[in-house]
Amino acid sequence: QVQLVESGGGLVQAGGSLRLSCAASGLTFSNYAMGWFRQAPGKEREFVGAIIWSGGSTVYADSVKGRFTISRENAKNTVYLQMNTLKPGDTAVYYCAAAVIFKGWSPRGPVGYDYWGQGAQVTVSS
């Protein structure tokens, strides 16, 4: 049974930082691309960023580029989302997701991701 479990969410003031972790089990982690998405109340789920393979290429949404960094540790089956210079507009539930890449796959999803975590709340106060 595949499980993705996010942790590290919480309340932070604008300008602060948080690091989310996503621990995966039940899959061969190194075979999967890992993405982060977020969903604010009343809005659709949106792409935040993704990392392809260990130490591989990353892609980010324009809204977080330069502030957020995704990394992964295959030995720990864990992917991280380091969030700096947080803004109130970053407030959302953050989800990690795992995908097996196929021809035509887009990291920006959400279609094409096979497994999802339960989400972690991030609240940024002004």
SULNOR-V255472 format. One line per field, one symbol per residue. ss: DSSP state (H for helix, E for strand, L for the rest). burial: b if it has 16 or more other C-alpha atoms within 10 Angstrom, else e. A space follows every 10 residues. Layout:
ss=???
burial=???
This chain:
ss=LLEEEEELLE EEELLLLEEE EEEEELLLHH HLEEEEEEEL LLLLLEEEEE ELLLLLLEEE LLLLLLLEEE EEEHHHLEEE EEELLLLHHH LEEEEEEEEL LLLLLLLLLL LLLLEELLLE EEEEEL
burial=eebbbbbebe ebebeebbbb bbbbeeeebb ebbbbbbbbb eeeebbbbbb bbbbeeebbb eeebeeebbb bbebeebbbb bebbebbeeb bbbbbbbbbe beeeeebbbb ebbebbbebb bbbbbe
